[in-house]
Amino acid sequence: MSTDTVPVQRMIRVSVAYALPREHFWREFEVPDTATCAEAIRVSGVLEDFPAIDPARNRIGIFGRIVEPTQRLNDGDRVEIYRPITIVPENLQRRRYRLRQMDPVILRPPSG
């Protein structure tokens, strides 16, 4: 009779988030405590819902901190899939500056 025991794999709760301008994905689920970010993304179903996501190109993070796909997860982690930047940051800064220089337009109903 063998006394070997099978190690029990602990499960942790994580979520995966992805957002576009007009729609988003957020799913919470359980994975083994040995799971990586890449595995959580695969299991979440986000790649089926958003086929344009390229795991080799899109950066990922945990609560806003960029991480590698091989990063092991902790209980409660939120894996975030980031979209590529579509505007040059310098241009955005110039646009904000120009908007601050404009006088606000106050619309008033016509008197009469």
C-alpha positions, -999 to +999 in steps of 0.1 A: +000+000+000+015+033-011+015+064+012+021+088-017-003+117-017-013+136-048-005+173-043-036+195-042-035+224-066-048+255-050-071+277-071-070+315-072-095+341-085-083+364-112-099+386-139-090+397-174-100+431-188-099+446-223-115+478-234-123+495-267-138+530-271-174+516-273-172+481-258-153+462-232-146+427-218-142+419-181-144+383-168-136+370-134-128+333-130-105+308-112-072+294-123-046+272-107-022+291-085+006+282-110-012+301-139+005+328-159-009+359-175-009+343-209-028+313-196-054+335-180-059+354-212-063+321-231-088+307-206-108+339-203-123+338-238-112+373-247-093+361-278-125+346-291-146+377-284-119+401-298-100+383-325-081+415-334-061+411-302-026+399-310-010+384-279+025+389-295+018+426-301-005+438-274+012+447-241-003+433-209-002+444-173-015+437-138-033+467-122-016+491-146+020+477-142+034+462-174+043+426-171+056+397-192+031+370-204+050+345-183+043+365-151+027+342-124-006+354-110-017+360-075-051+357-060-072+388-070-050+400-099-066+418-128-048+410-161-052+440-185-047+438-222-036+472-236-043+485-271-016+501-292-012+539-289-030+555-318-019+591-313+015+605-308+017+618-272+033+651-283+004+658-306-021+651-278-002+675-256-004+702-283-041+696-288-048+700-251-027+732-250-047+747-279-080+737-263-070+755-230-062+787-250-097+789-265-124+810-249-154+790-238-185+796-259-216+802-239-248+795-257-278+817-247-313+814-259-323+843-283-340+871-265-372+883-279 
